[in-house]
Structures are given as C-alpha cells and as structure tokens.
Amino acid sequence: MDNQCLILLSKFSVAARKFIGSVNSAKMIRDSHYASDIFQQIDEIGDEELILLSLDLQNVLGMLKMPEIEKEKEKEVVQESSKEKYVFGARG
C-alpha cells in the first residue's frame, strides 16, 4: 500500500462519513465484499465528487477492470509498433 492510496482512502472515508456514516478503511482494503457494498451505496447517493473519489479508489484497489476493447487496442498498438521496428534484414 503506497502513500497515495492511503491519502485517497482517508479522503474517501471522510467524505463518505457525511452520507453513509463511518467507513472502516482497514476493512475496505481487506474485504472486497465490504468495499463493493460501500461503493454501491455511494453510487446510489449520486454525489458527483464522492463518486469520482470512489472510482479513483476502486482503480487504486484494483476493483475496476479494463474493458476488453481497450485491451485489444493495446495489443494492436504493440503489434504495429513491433512491425515498424524491423523494416530491413541484417544485410538490408
């Protein structure tokens, strides 16, 4: 757990306290079901700043998955760059 993640987690728990009560930060890190319940409650509230904090925290905790479309695009970019890299042979 890096320092940036802890700062984001503390900002989130303080902001969420106004809407859903106290948030156990240590439990959010360890228990993914608890964290997903908290994030679901935040989504239902609809406060934009809190939702943005929630998304940032989910990203840092690894709870957000990259869509398959973006993964395929990254693979295509890597393949295209490797094709351009070797234009000539050894004697070329």
Sequence and secondary structure as in RCSB ss.txt:
>XXXX:A:sequence
MDNQCLILLSKFSVAARKFIGSVNSAKMIRDSHYASDIFQQIDEIGDEELILLSLDLQNVLGMLKMPEIEKEKEK
EVVQESSKEKYVFGARG
>XXXX:A:secstr
  HHHHHHHHHHHHHHHHHH    HHHHHH HHHHHHHHHHHHHH  HHHHHHHHHHHHHHT S   HHHHHHHH
HHHHHHHHHH  S TT 
